[in-house]
Amino acid sequence: MGLLTEKQVVAQLKAAKSWARIGDEIRRTFVYEDFVRAMGFVQSVALLAEKMNHHPDIDIRWNKVILALSTHSAGGLTEKDFALAKQINALP
Amino acid sequence: MGLLTEKQVVAQLKAAKSWARIGDEIRRTFVYEDFVRAMGFVQSVALLAEKMNHHPDIDIRWNKVILALSTHSAGGLTEKDFALAKQINALP
């Protein structure tokens, strides 16, 4: 899995709605009504991540879930990161 | 829920095996074989937390889960934090 070029990253970011680039990763914060709903979302993310064998950093703060994606084995952003970001965005 | 005194915190920490005090919170890192096992643990923690209506900060890094407990409404450590820490320690 090769690193994306700067141009590719910029293009992918436009398609990955609400994800922000921070250094070598992309991040998005999801806010829910409460902890139960936030954990339901985390569970869905976990299933997608395991299926894709690509696991975001997940920070849970009661009703907030902060996800960070990066391909550590490649040392930065790859297509895998944006593919998972889009799948996560498509969750209900 | 009142803040614990310094003396009470020190006593509670001795009983809450493997938790470390960092500022106004207590933290413990749990390491599992892989993401699936780590998420199983997170799910157990979530059930205990919701039952007690006391929710740790949860950071998931593939096979590692970092928990941080503090009673934000009280501005520091209370009995609730140590009660939940002990329940989490008792998980299989």
N, CA and C atoms of all chains as a GROMACS GRO file, in nm:
protein
  552
    1MET      N    1   0.086  -0.120   0.000
    1MET     CA    2   0.000   0.000   0.000
    1MET      C    3   0.089   0.124   0.000
    2GLY      N    4   0.091   0.198  -0.115
    2GLY     CA    5   0.182   0.312  -0.126
    2GLY      C    6   0.124   0.440  -0.067
    3LEU      N    7   0.212   0.524  -0.023
    3LEU     CA    8   0.170   0.656   0.027
    3LEU      C    9   0.106   0.736  -0.085
    4LEU      N   10   0.003   0.812  -0.051
    4LEU     CA   11  -0.058   0.900  -0.149
    4LEU      C   12   0.031   1.023  -0.169
    5THR      N   13   0.029   1.076  -0.290
    5THR     CA   14   0.100   1.202  -0.313
    5THR      C   15   0.019   1.316  -0.250
    6GLU      N   16   0.083   1.430  -0.237
    6GLU     CA   17   0.016   1.546  -0.181
    6GLU      C   18  -0.113   1.578  -0.260
    7LYS      N   19  -0.102   1.570  -0.390
    7LYS     CA   20  -0.217   1.601  -0.476
    7LYS      C   21  -0.331   1.501  -0.453
    8GLN      N   22  -0.294   1.374  -0.441
    8GLN     CA   23  -0.395   1.271  -0.416
    8GLN      C   24  -0.463   1.289  -0.280
    9VAL      N   25  -0.384   1.327  -0.180
    9VAL     CA   26  -0.440   1.349  -0.046
    9VAL      C   27  -0.543   1.462  -0.052
   10VAL      N   28  -0.508   1.570  -0.119
   10VAL     CA   29  -0.599   1.685  -0.128
   10VAL      C   30  -0.729   1.644  -0.199
   11ALA      N   31  -0.716   1.565  -0.304
   11ALA     CA   32  -0.835   1.520  -0.377
   11ALA      C   33  -0.921   1.428  -0.291
   12GLN      N   34  -0.857   1.336  -0.221
   12GLN     CA   35  -0.929   1.241  -0.136
   12GLN      C   36  -1.000   1.313  -0.020
   13LEU      N   37  -0.935   1.415   0.033
   13LEU     CA   38  -0.994   1.490   0.145
   13LEU      C   39  -1.125   1.556   0.104
   14LYS      N   40  -1.132   1.601  -0.017
   14LYS     CA   41  -1.256   1.665  -0.065
   14LYS      C   42  -1.371   1.566  -0.064
   15ALA      N   43  -1.338   1.439  -0.095
   15ALA     CA   44  -1.442   1.336  -0.099
   15ALA      C   45  -1.474   1.280   0.040
   16ALA      N   46  -1.379   1.290   0.132
   16ALA     CA   47  -1.400   1.235   0.267
   16ALA      C   48  -1.457   1.345   0.357
   17LYS      N   49  -1.584   1.363   0.342
   17LYS     CA   50  -1.654   1.474   0.409
   17LYS      C   51  -1.629   1.476   0.560
   18SER      N   52  -1.593   1.593   0.609
   18SER     CA   53  -1.579   1.620   0.753
   18SER      C   54  -1.452   1.561   0.818
   19TRP      N   55  -1.369   1.497   0.739
   19TRP     CA   56  -1.241   1.452   0.793
   19TRP      C   57  -1.138   1.563   0.774
   20ALA      N   58  -1.056   1.583   0.876
   20ALA     CA   59  -0.954   1.687   0.869
   20ALA      C   60  -0.817   1.623   0.872
   21ARG      N   61  -0.726   1.679   0.795
   21ARG     CA   62  -0.590   1.627   0.794
   21ARG      C   63  -0.511   1.692   0.906
   22ILE      N   64  -0.447   1.609   0.986
   22ILE     CA   65  -0.362   1.662   1.093
   22ILE      C   66  -0.232   1.583   1.086
   23GLY      N   67  -0.129   1.646   1.033
   23GLY     CA   68  -0.001   1.578   1.014
   23GLY      C   69  -0.016   1.459   0.921
   24ASP      N   70   0.024   1.342   0.969
   24ASP     CA   71   0.022   1.221   0.887
   24ASP      C   72  -0.108   1.144   0.898
   25GLU      N   73  -0.211   1.204   0.959
   25GLU     CA   74  -0.336   1.130   0.974
   25GLU      C   75  -0.457   1.215   0.937
   26ILE      N   76  -0.571   1.150   0.925
   26ILE     CA   77  -0.696   1.223   0.910
   26ILE      C   78  -0.784   1.191   1.031
   27ARG      N   79  -0.857   1.294   1.075
   27ARG     CA   80  -0.937   1.280   1.197
   27ARG      C   81  -1.078   1.331   1.176
   28ARG      N   82  -1.170   1.268   1.247
   28ARG     CA   83  -1.305   1.321   1.254
   28ARG      C   84  -1.364   1.293   1.391
   29THR      N   85  -1.438   1.392   1.443
   29THR     CA   86  -1.506   1.376   1.571
   29THR      C   87  -1.654   1.356   1.547
   30PHE      N   88  -1.709   1.253   1.608
   30PHE     CA   89  -1.852   1.223   1.596
   30PHE      C   90  -1.918   1.248   1.733
   31VAL      N   91  -2.028   1.324   1.732
   31VAL     CA   92  -2.094   1.357   1.859
   31VAL      C   93  -2.233   1.294   1.860
   32TYR      N   94  -2.262   1.220   1.967
   32TYR     CA   95  -2.391   1.153   1.981
   32TYR      C   96  -2.468   1.207   2.100
   33GLU      N   97  -2.588   1.155   2.115
   33GLU     CA   98  -2.674   1.206   2.222
   33GLU      C   99  -2.620   1.165   2.359
   34ASP      N  100  -2.564   1.046   2.364
   34ASP     CA  101  -2.515   0.997   2.494
   34ASP      C  102  -2.413   0.884   2.471
   35PHE      N  103  -2.367   0.826   2.580
   35PHE     CA  104  -2.264   0.722   2.576
   35PHE      C  105  -2.312   0.596   2.505
   36VAL      N  106  -2.436   0.559   2.529
   36VAL     CA  107  -2.489   0.436   2.468
   36VAL      C  108  -2.485   0.447   2.316
   37ARG      N  109  -2.529   0.561   2.265
   37ARG     CA  110  -2.529   0.581   2.120
   37ARG      C  111  -2.386   0.592   2.066
   38ALA      N  112  -2.300   0.657   2.141
   38ALA     CA  113  -2.159   0.667   2.099
   38ALA      C  114  -2.096   0.527   2.090
   39MET      N  115  -2.127   0.442   2.188
   39MET     CA  116  -2.069   0.308   2.188
   39MET      C  117  -2.127   0.221   2.075
   40GLY      N  118  -2.251   0.245   2.039
   40GLY     CA  119  -2.309   0.175   1.924
   40GLY      C  120  -2.231   0.208   1.797
   41PHE      N  121  -2.198   0.335   1.783
   41PHE     CA  122  -2.118   0.378   1.668
   41PHE      C  123  -1.979   0.314   1.672
   42VAL      N  124  -1.916   0.314   1.789
   42VAL     CA  125  -1.782   0.254   1.802
   42VAL      C  126  -1.785   0.107   1.761
   43GLN      N  127  -1.891   0.039   1.800
   43GLN     CA  128  -1.904  -0.103   1.766
   43GLN      C  129  -1.911  -0.122   1.614
   44SER      N  130  -1.986  -0.035   1.548
   44SER     CA  131  -1.996  -0.042   1.402
   44SER      C  132  -1.860  -0.014   1.337
   45VAL      N  133  -1.791   0.086   1.387
   45VAL     CA  134  -1.659   0.119   1.335
   45VAL      C  135  -1.564   0.000   1.353
   46ALA      N  136  -1.574  -0.064   1.469
   46ALA     CA  137  -1.485  -0.177   1.499
   46ALA      C  138  -1.506  -0.291   1.400
   47LEU      N  139  -1.632  -0.317   1.365
   47LEU     CA  140  -1.661  -0.425   1.270
   47LEU      C  141  -1.604  -0.393   1.132
   48LEU      N  142  -1.624  -0.270   1.086
   48LEU     CA  143  -1.567  -0.230   0.957
   48LEU      C  144  -1.415  -0.238   0.960
   49ALA      N  145  -1.356  -0.192   1.068
   49ALA     CA  146  -1.209  -0.188   1.080
   49ALA      C  147  -1.150  -0.328   1.077
   50GLU      N  148  -1.213  -0.419   1.150
   50GLU     CA  149  -1.161  -0.555   1.156
   50GLU      C  150  -1.176  -0.624   1.021
   51LYS      N  151  -1.288  -0.598   0.956
   51LYS     CA  152  -1.313  -0.657   0.823
   51LYS      C  153  -1.206  -0.611   0.724
   52MET      N  154  -1.169  -0.484   0.734
   52MET     CA  155  -1.073  -0.426   0.641
   52MET      C  156  -0.928  -0.446   0.689
   53ASN      N  157  -0.915  -0.503   0.808
   53ASN     CA  158  -0.784  -0.514   0.874
   53ASN      C  159  -0.709  -0.381   0.873
   54HIS      N  160  -0.783  -0.277   0.909
   54HIS     CA  161  -0.725  -0.143   0.917
   54HIS      C  162  -0.797  -0.072   1.031
   55HIS      N  163  -0.721  -0.037   1.135
   55HIS     CA  164  -0.785   0.001   1.262
   55HIS      C  165  -0.754   0.145   1.299
   56PRO      N  166  -0.855   0.227   1.308
   56PRO     CA  167  -0.831   0.366   1.349
   56PRO      C  168  -0.797   0.374   1.499
   57ASP      N  169  -0.728   0.480   1.537
   57ASP     CA  170  -0.722   0.514   1.679
   57ASP      C  171  -0.860   0.565   1.717
   58ILE      N  172  -0.911   0.517   1.830
   58ILE     CA  173  -1.047   0.552   1.872
   58ILE      C  174  -1.042   0.610   2.013
   59ASP      N  175  -1.084   0.735   2.027
   59ASP     CA  176  -1.089   0.798   2.159
   59ASP      C  177  -1.235   0.825   2.195
   60ILE      N  178  -1.279   0.769   2.306
   60ILE     CA  179  -1.418   0.786   2.348
   60ILE      C  180  -1.424   0.879   2.469
   61ARG      N  181  -1.505   0.985   2.456
   61ARG     CA  182  -1.525   1.082   2.564
   61ARG      C  183  -1.675   1.098   2.587
   62TRP      N  184  -1.731   1.005   2.661
   62TRP     CA  185  -1.875   0.997   2.686
   62TRP      C  186  -1.953   0.995   2.554
   63ASN      N  187  -2.006   1.109   2.510
   63ASN     CA  188  -2.088   1.110   2.388
   63ASN      C  189  -2.009   1.144   2.262
   64LYS      N  190  -1.878   1.160   2.276
   64LYS     CA  191  -1.794   1.196   2.161
   64LYS      C  192  -1.698   1.082   2.126
   65VAL      N  193  -1.681   1.061   1.996
   65VAL     CA  194  -1.586   0.961   1.949
   65VAL      C  195  -1.492   1.029   1.849
   66ILE      N  196  -1.364   1.028   1.879
   66ILE     CA  197  -1.265   1.088   1.789
   66ILE      C  198  -1.190   0.975   1.720
   67LEU      N  199  -1.197   0.972   1.587
   67LEU     CA  200  -1.128   0.869   1.509
   67LEU      C  201  -1.008   0.932   1.438
   68ALA      N  202  -0.900   0.859   1.434
   68ALA     CA  203  -0.780   0.903   1.360
   68ALA      C  204  -0.733   0.788   1.273
   69LEU      N  205  -0.712   0.816   1.146
   69LEU     CA  206  -0.668   0.714   1.052
   69LEU      C  207  -0.533   0.750   0.991
   70SER      N  208  -0.447   0.650   0.984
   70SER     CA  209  -0.318   0.664   0.920
   70SER      C  210  -0.267   0.522   0.892
   71THR      N  211  -0.184   0.507   0.791
   71THR     CA  212  -0.128   0.375   0.763
   71THR      C  213   0.014   0.371   0.818
   72HIS      N  214   0.026   0.325   0.943
   72HIS     CA  215   0.155   0.333   1.012
   72HIS      C  216   0.264   0.255   0.939
   73SER      N  217   0.224   0.140   0.879
   73SER     CA  218   0.323   0.057   0.809
   73SER      C  219   0.381   0.131   0.687
   74ALA      N  220   0.305   0.226   0.633
   74ALA     CA  221   0.353   0.302   0.516
   74ALA      C  222   0.410   0.438   0.557
   75GLY      N  223   0.386   0.476   0.683
   75GLY     CA  224   0.438   0.604   0.731
   75GLY      C  225   0.355   0.724   0.689
   76GLY      N  226   0.226   0.703   0.666
   76GLY     CA  227   0.142   0.818   0.630
   76GLY      C  228   0.009   0.774   0.572
   77LEU      N  229  -0.051   0.860   0.490
   77LEU     CA  230  -0.185   0.834   0.437
   77LEU      C  231  -0.182   0.753   0.308
   78THR      N  232  -0.267   0.652   0.305
   78THR     CA  233  -0.280   0.569   0.186
   78THR      C  234  -0.429   0.560   0.147
   79GLU      N  235  -0.457   0.491   0.039
   79GLU     CA  236  -0.596   0.474  -0.005
   79GLU      C  237  -0.680   0.404   0.101
   80LYS      N  238  -0.616   0.316   0.176
   80LYS     CA  239  -0.687   0.242   0.282
   80LYS      C  240  -0.754   0.337   0.382
   81ASP      N  241  -0.682   0.443   0.417
   81ASP     CA  242  -0.735   0.538   0.515
   81ASP      C  243  -0.863   0.604   0.464
   82PHE      N  244  -0.858   0.645   0.340
   82PHE     CA  245  -0.975   0.714   0.285
   82PHE      C  246  -1.088   0.617   0.254
   83ALA      N  247  -1.054   0.494   0.217
   83ALA     CA  248  -1.158   0.393   0.194
   83ALA      C  249  -1.235   0.367   0.323
   84LEU      N  250  -1.162   0.354   0.435
   84LEU     CA  251  -1.230   0.330   0.563
   84LEU      C  252  -1.307   0.454   0.608
   85ALA      N  253  -1.248   0.571   0.588
   85ALA     CA  254  -1.317   0.696   0.625
   85ALA      C  255  -1.452   0.705   0.554
   86LYS      N  256  -1.455   0.670   0.427
   86LYS     CA  257  -1.580   0.677   0.352
   86LYS      C  258  -1.681   0.574   0.400
   87GLN      N  259  -1.632   0.455   0.434
   87GLN     CA  260  -1.724   0.353   0.489
   87GLN      C  261  -1.782   0.399   0.622
   88ILE      N  262  -1.699   0.463   0.703
   88ILE     CA  263  -1.746   0.513   0.832
   88ILE      C  264  -1.848   0.626   0.810
   89ASN      N  265  -1.820   0.713   0.716
   89ASN     CA  266  -1.914   0.822   0.685
   89ASN      C  267  -2.050   0.768   0.640
   90ALA      N  268  -2.048   0.650   0.580
   90ALA     CA  269  -2.173   0.593   0.527
   90ALA      C  270  -2.255   0.522   0.634
   91LEU      N  271  -2.201   0.509   0.754
   91LEU     CA  272  -2.278   0.447   0.863
   91LEU      C  273  -2.401   0.534   0.893
   92PRO      N  274  -2.511   0.471   0.933
   92PRO     CA  275  -2.632   0.548   0.960
   92PRO      C  276  -2.617   0.636   1.085
   93MET      N  277  -2.118   1.347   4.560
   93MET     CA  278  -1.995   1.267   4.564
   93MET      C  279  -1.876   1.358   4.594
   94GLY      N  280  -1.822   1.345   4.716
   94GLY     CA  281  -1.715   1.437   4.758
   94GLY      C  282  -1.577   1.393   4.710
   95LEU      N  283  -1.490   1.489   4.692
   95LEU     CA  284  -1.352   1.458   4.656
   95LEU      C  285  -1.285   1.381   4.768
   96LEU      N  286  -1.200   1.287   4.732
   96LEU     CA  287  -1.124   1.214   4.833
   96LEU      C  288  -1.010   1.303   4.882
   97THR      N  289  -0.973   1.285   5.007
   97THR     CA  290  -0.856   1.356   5.060
   97THR      C  291  -0.731   1.289   5.004
   98GLU      N  292  -0.620   1.355   5.017
   98GLU     CA  293  -0.493   1.300   4.970
   98GLU      C  294  -0.466   1.163   5.033
   99LYS      N  295  -0.493   1.155   5.162
   99LYS     CA  296  -0.471   1.030   5.235
   99LYS      C  297  -0.560   0.918   5.181
  100GLN      N  298  -0.684   0.952   5.153
  100GLN     CA  299  -0.778   0.852   5.100
  100GLN      C  300  -0.738   0.806   4.959
  101VAL      N  301  -0.691   0.901   4.879
  101VAL     CA  302  -0.647   0.864   4.743
  101VAL      C  303  -0.531   0.765   4.751
  102VAL      N  304  -0.435   0.794   4.836
  102VAL     CA  305  -0.318   0.706   4.850
  102VAL      C  306  -0.361   0.566   4.895
  103ALA      N  307  -0.455   0.560   4.988
  103ALA     CA  308  -0.504   0.431   5.035
  103ALA      C  309  -0.579   0.356   4.925
  104GLN      N  310  -0.663   0.427   4.853
  104GLN     CA  311  -0.741   0.364   4.746
  104GLN      C  312  -0.650   0.313   4.634
  105LEU      N  313  -0.545   0.389   4.605
  105LEU     CA  314  -0.452   0.349   4.498
  105LEU      C  315  -0.385   0.216   4.529
  106LYS      N  316  -0.357   0.193   4.654
  106LYS     CA  317  -0.295   0.065   4.692
  106LYS      C  318  -0.387  -0.052   4.661
  107ALA      N  319  -0.518  -0.027   4.676
  107ALA     CA  320  -0.616  -0.134   4.650
  107ALA      C  321  -0.649  -0.147   4.501
  108ALA      N  322  -0.632  -0.040   4.427
  108ALA     CA  323  -0.667  -0.042   4.284
  108ALA      C  324  -0.543  -0.080   4.204
  109LYS      N  325  -0.519  -0.209   4.201
  109LYS     CA  326  -0.398  -0.264   4.142
  109LYS      C  327  -0.374  -0.217   3.998
  110SER      N  328  -0.254  -0.172   3.973
  110SER     CA  329  -0.208  -0.135   3.837
  110SER      C  330  -0.263  -0.003   3.783
  111TRP      N  331  -0.342   0.067   3.863
  111TRP     CA  332  -0.385   0.201   3.821
  111TRP      C  333  -0.283   0.302   3.871
  112ALA      N  334  -0.252   0.399   3.786
  112ALA     CA  335  -0.156   0.503   3.823
  112ALA      C  336  -0.227   0.637   3.831
  113ARG      N  337  -0.187   0.717   3.927
  113ARG     CA  338  -0.246   0.849   3.940
  113ARG      C  339  -0.169   0.946   3.850
  114ILE      N  340  -0.243   1.017   3.769
  114ILE     CA  341  -0.180   1.119   3.684
  114ILE      C  342  -0.265   1.244   3.696
  115GLY      N  343  -0.216   1.340   3.774
  115GLY     CA  344  -0.293   1.462   3.799
  115GLY      C  345  -0.422   1.429   3.871
  116ASP      N  346  -0.534   1.473   3.813
  116ASP     CA  347  -0.665   1.455   3.876
  116ASP      C  348  -0.734   1.325   3.835
  117GLU      N  349  -0.660   1.235   3.770
  117GLU     CA  350  -0.724   1.112   3.726
  117GLU      C  351  -0.637   0.990   3.756
  118ILE      N  352  -0.700   0.872   3.743
  118ILE     CA  353  -0.623   0.747   3.751
  118ILE      C  354  -0.633   0.678   3.615
  119ARG      N  355  -0.522   0.616   3.577
  119ARG     CA  356  -0.514   0.554   3.443
  119ARG      C  357  -0.459   0.413   3.451
  120ARG      N  358  -0.507   0.332   3.360
  120ARG     CA  359  -0.447   0.199   3.342
  120ARG      C  360  -0.452   0.159   3.195
  121THR      N  361  -0.345   0.099   3.149
  121THR     CA  362  -0.338   0.050   3.011
  121THR      C  363  -0.354  -0.101   3.011
  122PHE      N  364  -0.443  -0.150   2.930
  122PHE     CA  365  -0.468  -0.293   2.916
  122PHE      C  366  -0.421  -0.338   2.777
  123VAL      N  367  -0.342  -0.443   2.773
  123VAL     CA  368  -0.287  -0.490   2.645
  123VAL      C  369  -0.343  -0.629   2.614
  124TYR      N  370  -0.398  -0.644   2.495
  124TYR     CA  371  -0.456  -0.771   2.453
  124TYR      C  372  -0.382  -0.828   2.333
  125GLU      N  373  -0.425  -0.946   2.294
  125GLU     CA  374  -0.356  -1.014   2.185
  125GLU      C  375  -0.380  -0.942   2.052
  126ASP      N  376  -0.499  -0.888   2.037
  126ASP     CA  377  -0.533  -0.823   1.911
  126ASP      C  378  -0.652  -0.729   1.930
  127PHE      N  379  -0.696  -0.669   1.822
  127PHE     CA  380  -0.805  -0.571   1.826
  127PHE      C  381  -0.937  -0.633   1.869
  128VAL      N  382  -0.965  -0.753   1.823
  128VAL     CA  383  -1.092  -0.818   1.857
  128VAL      C  384  -1.102  -0.836   2.008
  129ARG      N  385  -0.994  -0.884   2.069
  129ARG     CA  386  -0.995  -0.904   2.214
  129ARG      C  387  -1.000  -0.770   2.288
  130ALA      N  388  -0.930  -0.672   2.237
  130ALA     CA  389  -0.933  -0.538   2.300
  130ALA      C  390  -1.076  -0.482   2.297
  131MET      N  391  -1.145  -0.500   2.184
  131MET     CA  392  -1.281  -0.448   2.172
  131MET      C  393  -1.378  -0.524   2.262
  132GLY      N  394  -1.354  -0.651   2.283
  132GLY     CA  395  -1.436  -0.727   2.378
  132GLY      C  396  -1.425  -0.668   2.518
  133PHE      N  397  -1.303  -0.634   2.555
  133PHE     CA  398  -1.281  -0.571   2.684
  133PHE      C  399  -1.351  -0.434   2.691
  134VAL      N  400  -1.337  -0.355   2.586
  134VAL     CA  401  -1.401  -0.222   2.583
  134VAL      C  402  -1.552  -0.235   2.601
  135GLN      N  403  -1.610  -0.336   2.537
  135GLN     CA  404  -1.755  -0.357   2.548
  135GLN      C  405  -1.793  -0.389   2.694
  136SER      N  406  -1.712  -0.471   2.760
  136SER     CA  407  -1.739  -0.502   2.901
  136SER      C  408  -1.728  -0.377   2.987
  137VAL      N  409  -1.625  -0.297   2.963
  137VAL     CA  410  -1.607  -0.172   3.039
  137VAL      C  411  -1.727  -0.080   3.016
  138ALA      N  412  -1.773  -0.074   2.892
  138ALA     CA  413  -1.886   0.015   2.859
  138ALA      C  414  -2.012  -0.025   2.936
  139LEU      N  415  -2.034  -0.155   2.948
  139LEU     CA  416  -2.153  -0.201   3.020
  139LEU      C  417  -2.144  -0.165   3.168
  140LEU      N  418  -2.028  -0.187   3.228
  140LEU     CA  419  -2.009  -0.149   3.369
  140LEU      C  420  -2.025   0.002   3.387
  141ALA      N  421  -1.966   0.078   3.295
  141ALA     CA  422  -1.968   0.225   3.305
  141ALA      C  423  -2.111   0.278   3.295
  142GLU      N  424  -2.187   0.224   3.202
  142GLU     CA  425  -2.324   0.273   3.184
  142GLU      C  426  -2.411   0.236   3.304
  143LYS      N  427  -2.388   0.117   3.356
  143LYS     CA  428  -2.464   0.072   3.474
  143LYS      C  429  -2.437   0.164   3.593
  144MET      N  430  -2.312   0.205   3.607
  144MET     CA  431  -2.273   0.289   3.720
  144MET      C  432  -2.294   0.438   3.690
  145ASN      N  433  -2.332   0.467   3.568
  145ASN     CA  434  -2.341   0.606   3.520
  145ASN      C  435  -2.213   0.684   3.550
  146HIS      N  436  -2.103   0.618   3.520
  146HIS     CA  437  -1.971   0.681   3.540
  146HIS      C  438  -1.882   0.629   3.427
  147HIS      N  439  -1.836   0.720   3.343
  147HIS     CA  440  -1.777   0.677   3.215
  147HIS      C  441  -1.631   0.717   3.205
  148PRO      N  442  -1.544   0.620   3.194
  148PRO     CA  443  -1.402   0.654   3.176
  148PRO      C  444  -1.375   0.711   3.037
  149ASP      N  445  -1.269   0.787   3.023
  149ASP     CA  446  -1.216   0.816   2.891
  149ASP      C  447  -1.153   0.686   2.841
  150ILE      N  448  -1.180   0.650   2.717
  150ILE     CA  449  -1.134   0.523   2.661
  150ILE      C  450  -1.056   0.550   2.533
  151ASP      N  451  -0.930   0.515   2.532
  151ASP     CA  452  -0.848   0.531   2.410
  151ASP      C  453  -0.809   0.393   2.359
  152ILE      N  454  -0.846   0.364   2.235
  152ILE     CA  455  -0.817   0.233   2.177
  152ILE      C  456  -0.708   0.247   2.072
  153ARG      N  457  -0.601   0.170   2.089
  153ARG     CA  458  -0.488   0.168   1.994
  153ARG      C  459  -0.461   0.025   1.953
  154TRP      N  460  -0.541  -0.024   1.859
  154TRP     CA  461  -0.539  -0.162   1.814
  154TRP      C  462  -0.554  -0.261   1.930
  155ASN      N  463  -0.443  -0.315   1.983
  155ASN     CA  464  -0.456  -0.414   2.092
  155ASN      C  465  -0.446  -0.352   2.231
  156LYS      N  466  -0.434  -0.221   2.238
  156LYS     CA  467  -0.419  -0.153   2.368
  156LYS      C  468  -0.541  -0.068   2.399
  157VAL      N  469  -0.581  -0.070   2.525
  157VAL     CA  470  -0.692   0.015   2.570
  157VAL      C  471  -0.643   0.094   2.692
  158ILE      N  472  -0.646   0.225   2.680
  158ILE     CA  473  -0.605   0.311   2.791
  158ILE      C  474  -0.731   0.372   2.853
  159LEU      N  475  -0.750   0.346   2.981
  159LEU     CA  476  -0.867   0.401   3.052
  159LEU      C  477  -0.822   0.510   3.147
  160ALA      N  478  -0.899   0.615   3.155
  160ALA     CA  479  -0.872   0.722   3.252
  160ALA      C  480  -1.001   0.754   3.327
  161LEU      N  481  -0.991   0.756   3.458
  161LEU     CA  482  -1.109   0.782   3.542
  161LEU      C  483  -1.089   0.908   3.625
  162SER      N  484  -1.193   0.989   3.630
  162SER     CA  485  -1.194   1.108   3.714
  162SER      C  486  -1.340   1.150   3.728
  163THR      N  487  -1.374   1.217   3.836
  163THR     CA  488  -1.512   1.264   3.851
  163THR      C  489  -1.515   1.412   3.818
  164HIS      N  490  -1.543   1.441   3.691
  164HIS     CA  491  -1.531   1.578   3.642
  164HIS      C  492  -1.625   1.673   3.718
  165SER      N  493  -1.744   1.622   3.754
  165SER     CA  494  -1.841   1.708   3.824
  165SER      C  495  -1.789   1.749   3.962
  166ALA      N  496  -1.699   1.668   4.018
  166ALA     CA  497  -1.643   1.700   4.150
  166ALA      C  498  -1.505   1.766   4.138
  167GLY      N  499  -1.449   1.762   4.019
  167GLY     CA  500  -1.318   1.825   3.997
  167GLY      C  501  -1.201   1.740   4.043
  168GLY      N  502  -1.219   1.608   4.044
  168GLY     CA  503  -1.105   1.523   4.084
  168GLY      C  504  -1.150   1.382   4.116
  169LEU      N  505  -1.076   1.315   4.201
  169LEU     CA  506  -1.101   1.174   4.230
  169LEU      C  507  -1.200   1.155   4.344
  170THR      N  508  -1.296   1.067   4.321
  170THR     CA  509  -1.394   1.033   4.424
  170THR      C  510  -1.400   0.881   4.438
  171GLU      N  511  -1.483   0.836   4.531
  171GLU     CA  512  -1.498   0.691   4.552
  171GLU      C  513  -1.548   0.621   4.426
  172LYS      N  514  -1.629   0.694   4.349
  172LYS     CA  515  -1.682   0.637   4.225
  172LYS      C  516  -1.571   0.589   4.131
  173ASP      N  517  -1.464   0.668   4.122
  173ASP     CA  518  -1.354   0.632   4.031
  173ASP      C  519  -1.290   0.501   4.073
  174PHE      N  520  -1.267   0.488   4.202
  174PHE     CA  521  -1.200   0.366   4.250
  174PHE      C  522  -1.295   0.246   4.249
  175ALA      N  523  -1.424   0.273   4.273
  175ALA     CA  524  -1.521   0.163   4.266
  175ALA      C  525  -1.526   0.105   4.124
  176LEU      N  526  -1.526   0.192   4.024
  176LEU     CA  527  -1.530   0.144   3.886
  176LEU      C  528  -1.396   0.078   3.848
  177ALA      N  529  -1.286   0.137   3.893
  177ALA     CA  530  -1.153   0.078   3.866
  177ALA      C  531  -1.147  -0.066   3.918
  178LYS      N  532  -1.202  -0.088   4.036
  178LYS     CA  533  -1.198  -0.223   4.094
  178LYS      C  534  -1.287  -0.319   4.016
  179GLN      N  535  -1.402  -0.269   3.972
  179GLN     CA  536  -1.491  -0.353   3.891
  179GLN      C  537  -1.423  -0.391   3.758
  180ILE      N  538  -1.354  -0.295   3.701
  180ILE     CA  539  -1.284  -0.322   3.574
  180ILE      C  540  -1.170  -0.422   3.598
  181ASN      N  541  -1.099  -0.405   3.708
  181ASN     CA  542  -0.991  -0.500   3.741
  181ASN      C  543  -1.044  -0.641   3.758
  182ALA      N  544  -1.169  -0.652   3.800
  182ALA     CA  545  -1.226  -0.785   3.827
  182ALA      C  546  -1.276  -0.853   3.699
  183LEU      N  547  -1.276  -0.782   3.586
  183LEU     CA  548  -1.318  -0.845   3.460
  183LEU      C  549  -1.222  -0.959   3.426
  184PRO      N  550  -1.274  -1.063   3.362
  184PRO     CA  551  -1.187  -1.176   3.330
  184PRO      C  552  -1.082  -1.140   3.224
   0.00000   0.00000   0.00000
